[in-house]
Amino acid sequence: MRGTPEPKRSIGQESTTCRSGGISRRQLLRDAAAVSAAATIVSRHVLGGEGNTPPSEKPTLAGIGVGGVGHGQMKACDSVGFQVVALCDVDEVYAKKSFDNWPQARRYRDYRELLDAEKDVDAVYVGTPDHSHAVICLAALEAGKHLCCVKPLTRTVKELRKVVGVAREKGVATQVTASPNTSAVACRTCELIAAEAIGTVREVHIWSNRPLWPQGMQRPEGEDPIPKTFDWDLWLGPARVRPFKAEWPDGHYAVAQVKSNRNPRRAVYHPWNFRGWWDFGTGALGDMGCHHANTPYRALNLTQPTAVEASATMVFAETAPLASIVNYDFPEHEGRPPVRLVWYDGGLRPPRPKQLEGANYPSEGTMYLGDEGVMLGSTVYPLDRGKKFLDVPETLPRRPGTWGEWIEAVRGGEPAGCNFDWAERITEFVLLGNLAIRVGQPLSWDARADRFSNSDQANAMLHDEYREGWTL
């Protein structure tokens, strides 16, 4: 098992496995369709409640990191047909809403103990901070579990290659929670670009209003007592050890920026504010880049950039800047000309093209610049030109979204739209951009060698060494 040698204690109910007469849950899932067909003489409400899927058809799910965004996303998994049987979080207070919502689920504090005890669980959801994605995902993959991870898939490029490689070897159903490129709007965007509604696309501009958490600051001094309900050492995981600090000191300039999920605490690292720290998060680009880049990557069949260059407000050693602009150059690919993609965050936005004709310029958006027009999202400008493409046929299948796609894949159907093979592209996008921000120089990316050809400093940051007791 990866990670520190000794699993820590579980919390709440005693853990047990979920076996069924020696038949694995995986086999039950494979046989579910046949069983359903053979049982047509029995009313479905007898098997699973009025209008519900029979329990034998419900994949069992364990959630790791369920106190923040994990709570809502686990509820979404529940709503599409997963059966929540186990929950794990290092913070008993922050995770209480999830523990209360699924009182029947066995509770753990250490993900390794959960995976050791829940050997027959079908799938695992990972909703922890970025820095622990890789070690938890690898442990779940080694245990043969179907896997969904919050974006970005990993915090470093080396972690990314390792996780994606193991997922391919295991052949399990994977998914990352980027905004789907298979929605009706995303598919329409792809169809219009393919129909050359704005001519040949040569530039894409993406902007976000993040960060909504503190960035651009030094680490606060001092140390606070660690609550008994919170395991700081396990939260740190493979990251370098630092003193626990619960709140920003009074009068600190960053306090005004902070809106802690644990009101009225002014969180430094946990909860949620991990995103601005390089040791734990991936900044605004890591938080929103996978969401916004997913559709452009599909629409233009983008692979790997050859050059990345960034400009930003002051970049501190430990934290992401308050605002940044990152330029990516993608080479010609399969008949598609070179493309420049530009990312903006911290309230920055691209210049407004004259073709937008007074259209609302949103605080977050994606804009495609073509030789003959502009698309803001899936709307073509000038509007008169857009009217000529109203009859472009729908050629791409609209799919049921992140959670519906994942459960389809778990049940043996089509791979999820943002499975790890695809998510590797958009995760690499945000990680290379962050390295350009941090080193402050133009970078040339050699995709074949998986390294930068012009920066030893950036190459050294493709992975951070884990602290003692943790391995990748």
MOSULUR-V289207 format. One record per run of one state. SS is the DSSP state (H for helix, E for strand, - for the rest). FROM is the first residue (numbers start at 0). LEN is the number of residues. Records with the same first field share a line. If there is no record, write none. Layout:
# MOSULUR-V289207
SS=FROM-LEN / FROM-LEN
This chain:
# MOSULUR-V289207
-=0-9 / 10-9 / 20-2 / 23-1 / 38-5 / 48-6 / 57-2 / 64-4 / 80-2 / 88-2 / 91-4 / 101-4 / 108-2 / 117-5 / 126-3 / 142-3 / 149-7 / 170-3 / 176-7 / 194-6 / 207-22 / 230-1 / 236-10 / 247-5 / 257-9 / 267-5 / 277-5 / 300-4 / 312-6 / 319-4 / 330-2 / 333-2 / 336-2 / 344-9 / 356-8 / 370-2 / 376-2 / 381-1 / 387-13 / 410-9 / 439-3 / 446-4 / 452-3 / 460-12
E=9-1 / 19-1 / 22-1 / 59-5 / 82-6 / 90-1 / 105-3 / 122-4 / 145-4 / 173-3 / 200-7 / 229-1 / 246-1 / 266-1 / 276-1 / 304-8 / 318-1 / 323-7 / 332-1 / 335-1 / 338-6 / 364-6 / 372-4 / 378-3 / 442-4 / 450-2
H=24-14 / 43-5 / 54-3 / 68-12 / 95-6 / 110-7 / 129-13 / 156-14 / 183-11 / 231-5 / 252-5 / 272-4 / 282-18 / 353-3 / 382-5 / 400-10 / 419-20 / 455-5
